[in-house]
Amino acid sequence: MPVEQREAITESFLKGRTVHQAADLLGLPPQAVKSRVFYGLHRLALALEELEEQESA
């Protein structure tokens, strides 16, 4: 996962910040944080699906 996506997810989910708080902290527009979180979570979901498929094979 790219660092940019990881940072947005960390600030939003793991540290419990709002999109606007994370955006201020990261120096980004709020929409950029939303986009990075969305695509990062999508990438994470795909990786977990792949891992589950490997474990069940």
C-alpha positions as CSV (number, residue, x, y, z in Angstrom):
1,M,0.0,0.0,0.0
2,P,1.4,3.4,-0.9
3,V,2.6,5.6,2.0
4,E,0.0,8.3,1.1
5,Q,-2.9,5.8,1.5
6,R,-1.4,4.4,4.7
7,E,-1.0,7.8,6.3
8,A,-4.6,8.8,5.5
9,I,-6.0,5.5,6.9
10,T,-3.8,5.8,10.0
11,E,-4.9,9.4,10.7
12,S,-8.6,8.8,10.0
13,F,-9.3,5.3,11.4
14,L,-6.5,4.4,13.8
15,K,-6.1,7.8,15.4
16,G,-9.8,8.7,15.1
17,R,-9.4,12.0,13.4
18,T,-12.1,13.5,11.2
19,V,-11.4,14.0,7.5
20,H,-10.8,17.7,8.0
21,Q,-8.4,17.1,10.9
22,A,-6.5,14.5,8.9
23,A,-6.4,16.8,6.0
24,D,-5.0,19.7,8.1
25,L,-2.4,17.4,9.6
26,L,-1.3,16.0,6.3
27,G,-1.5,19.3,4.4
28,L,-4.1,18.0,2.0
29,P,-7.5,19.0,0.8
30,P,-10.2,16.9,2.6
31,Q,-11.3,15.3,-0.7
32,A,-7.7,14.0,-1.2
33,V,-7.9,12.3,2.2
34,K,-11.2,10.8,1.4
35,S,-9.9,9.5,-1.9
36,R,-6.7,8.0,-0.3
37,V,-8.8,6.3,2.4
38,F,-11.2,4.9,-0.1
39,Y,-8.5,3.5,-2.4
40,G,-6.4,2.3,0.5
41,L,-9.3,0.4,2.1
42,H,-10.1,-1.1,-1.3
43,R,-6.5,-2.2,-1.7
44,L,-6.6,-3.7,1.8
45,A,-9.8,-5.6,1.1
46,L,-8.4,-7.1,-2.1
47,A,-5.3,-8.2,-0.2
48,L,-7.3,-9.8,2.5
49,E,-9.5,-11.6,-0.1
50,E,-6.3,-12.9,-1.8
51,L,-4.9,-14.1,1.6
52,E,-8.2,-15.9,2.4
53,E,-8.1,-17.6,-1.0
54,Q,-4.5,-18.8,-0.4
55,E,-5.4,-20.1,3.1
56,S,-8.4,-22.1,1.8
57,A,-6.5,-23.6,-1.1
